[in-house]
């Protein structure tokens, strides 16, 4: 299930991740997405969820990804709702 999810969602963060080349870049991206999510930016939550699906610079954790997608969806992010839907 998460292999399909990760493949399908990869395009959703392609713009943000296109500049991430090194592990340090992915760590910085995860920190940024976490800060954005904490500040109420639901796209940051959705993007952080994708990083949890992929396991890039954060622990690969499908349950945490679903929590983040749900938070993003409930906060009005269409990407969060889409990601939540395809998680099931």
N, C-alpha and C positions, 0 to 999 in steps of 0.2 A: 504494500500500500504506500509506504513512504518513498519507495523508489520512484513510483509514478508521480507522487506528489512533488518530490524534489525536481524531477525532470520537467514537469508542467509549470512549476513555480519559478524555475530558474530565469525565465524571461522577465518575470516581474521585478527582479532586482538587477537586471543586466546593466542598466544605466549606472546605478550606484556601484556595482561591483566591477564594472569594466575597468576601473582604474586600480582596483585591488590586485596587486601582483604578488605580494609577499605575505607571509604569515602576519607580519606586523601590520600590513595594510588591512587585513581582515579583522585583526584585533581592534584597530582604530575604528573600523566600520561598525563592529559590534558595540563598541563603547558609544559611538555616536547614535546608533539606533536605540540603544538602551536609554540614553539621555533624552532623545526625542520622545520615546514612549513615555518615560516618566513625566515629561513636560506636557503630555496630552496629545502629541502628534501620533495619530492612529496609523499613519503610514510607517512610522518608525517601529511601531509594535508589530505590524504585519511583516516588515522586513526582518526584524529580529527573529520572528517566528520562522521565517525561511532559513535563517542562519542556523537555528536549532534543528531544522529538518536535515540540513546538509552537514551539520557538525563542523562548520568553518569557524574557528576561533572561539567557539562555545561548545559545550557538551551537546552531543547529538541526543536530542530528547524530544520525541514525538509528542508526549503529553504536554510538555511545556510549550511546544509550538502551537498546539491546539488551544491552549489557554490564551496565548498571545493573539492568535487569529480571532478567537471569540471576543477578546477585549477590543481589538481593532474593529471588528464587525459591529459590535454594540456601540462603538464610538462613531460609527458612520462611514467607515472605510469600505468601499466596494471591493478592493483587493482583499481586505481582511475577510469579508463575507465569502468571496470566491475561494480563498485558501481554506477557510473553515469547511466549506461544502465539499471540496475535493479531498479533505482529510478523512472523510467518512466514505 
